[in-house]
Amino acid sequence: MRWTLAALLVLACAGAASGQVLWVGAAAGTSWEWQAPTAPNQNFLHSTEGAPSAFVAVPLDEDTLLRLQACDLPHQAVIDGVGWPGRLRGYTVGVDYLFSNTFGHYLFSGGIGAYRLRLQAKHPPAGVEQSKFGWYAGVGQWFDLSRRARVTADLTMHHTSHPDTPTFVAVTAGLAFSF
């Protein structure tokens, strides 16, 4: 609890120092799973389900953001040789580096977090739906609509330590607003 309060205090001070308190954004897109165990003959298994995400980011300086993000990645877990459809919900913290260009800003990001497996079953096997450590890295472009509004386009790789160590590539587009 003390670490959470300390982190929130640092976030509040950092945001106030740069003149913008925070960025809030939401995006949706699609994802591919690298060498999914349910598709052994494919390198990338495309999901027909969406890959939504939402974030809150606090400016640390003009070109650096500290991002808290929640995302959903479709995943079919293999348990005792049977595929169980579900999702990995990621709660991550990371850093975004922004570089100005003609259309807005390039974005390079990375971070760590917890990814929780949630199966789409009424009675999932006991002990399977749990959170595991993971990380992400990404690139993107934020297109300026105004000083406080941007269209976002991101390509992000997520990797978790769940069984079969799933790795995902997600492509999303969305909106971000500064307050």
N, C-alpha and C positions, 0 to 999 in steps of 0.2 A: 504494500500500500504506500509506503514511504517513497519507493522508487517511482511509482505512478505519479504521485503528487509532485515530486521533483522534476520529472519529465514534463509535466503540464506547465509548471512554472517556467522552465527553460523555453518551451514552445511559445508561451505568451510573451516573454521578454524579447525573444528573437523576432517574432512577427511585428511587434510594436516598433522595434528599432528600424525596420526597413520601410515603415509607412503603410504597409499593407498587412492586415491582421492575418488573413488566411485565404487560401484558394479552396473551392469546393467543386467537385466534378463527378460526373457519371458517364459511363461509356458502355457500349455493348458491341459484341462482335462474334467471332467464331474461333474455334481452336482445333488443333491437331495434336494427337498424342504420338510421341516418338516410340516406335517399336512396342506397341501395345500388346500385352499377352493374349488378348482376345482376337488379334489379327496378326499371327506370326509371319505371314508372307508380305506384309506391308511395312515400309519404314515409317510412314505417317498415316495414322488413322484419323480421318476427318470426322468431327462430330456434327450431327444435324441439329443439336441443341445449342442454344446461345451461351455466350460467355460474358455475363455482365460484370461490371465492377463499379465501385464508388470510392472516392477518396477525399481526404481533407489534407491540405498541405500548408505548412507554415514557412514563409520565407526566412532563410537564415542570413542571406544577403541578396543583392540584386539578381544574381544568377544561380542561386542554390535554394532548393526547397527540401524540407523534411516532410515526407509523405507517409500518412497512415492510410492504408488501403484495405478494402474487403473485396474479394473476387470469388467467382464461382467458375469452376472448370469441370465440364462433363467428364466422367471417368467410369469405366466398367471394371470393377475390381474382380479378380479371380480368387475364389475361395473354394478350396477342395476341388479344384478343376472345373468349377462352374463360374460363368460370368454373372456378376450382379451389377446391374446399372445403378449409377449414383452420381454424386458430385463431390469434388474436393472444394471446400470453402476455405479460402486463404485469408488470414488476417496478418498483414505485413507492415513493417516499418522500413523505410528506405530513404535514399537521397536522390534527388533529381538535379542534374546539372543542365542549365539552359544556355544556349549560344544563339545570339541574334543572327538572323539572316533576312533576306528580302521579304519573305512571306510571314515571318513571325519569329519562331524560336525552334532550333533543333533541341532535342531532349535526349539525354543519356541518363539511365536510371538503374538502380540496383538496391537490393535489400534482402532482409531475412524475415521469417515469420513462422506461424503455425498454420498448418493445412489440415482441416478436419474432414475425414471421410464421412459422408452421409449417404447411405444406400436408400434406394427407392423401394423398400420392402416393408411390409407391415411388421414382420418379425425377423429382423436381421440377425445373423449369428452373433452370439455374445462376444464382446471384446474386440470386434472388428471396427466399429465406428469410433475411432480415436484420432486425436490430433498428433501430428508428427512435424518435426522440424523441416523447413524448406527454405529455398532462396529463389530470387528472381533477378533477371537482368533484362534491360530493354532499351530500345531506341524509338524515337518518335519525332513528330512535328506538331507544334502548337501554332495554328494559324490565328493571327490577331483579327478579331471582329471589332473590338474597341479596346480601350485601355484596360478594361476590367472583364472582358469576355473573350474566350478563345475556343475554337474548334480543335479538338485533339485527335490525333491519329497515332496509335502505338503498336509496335511489334514487340512482344514480351515473351521471354522463355521462363517457365516455372519448373522447378525441380524439387521433389519431395522425397522423404526417406520412408514412405510407405512401402509395403511389400511390392516387389518388382520395380522399385524406384521409378515411379512414373515421371516423365518429362513432357512438358506441354509447350506448344508455341501458340500464343493467342494474338489475334489481330483484332483491334478494337477501334472504334471511333466514338467521340462523344463531345460534351461541352464542359468547359470549366469557367467558373466565375470567381472574381476576386472581391473581397469585402474589406 
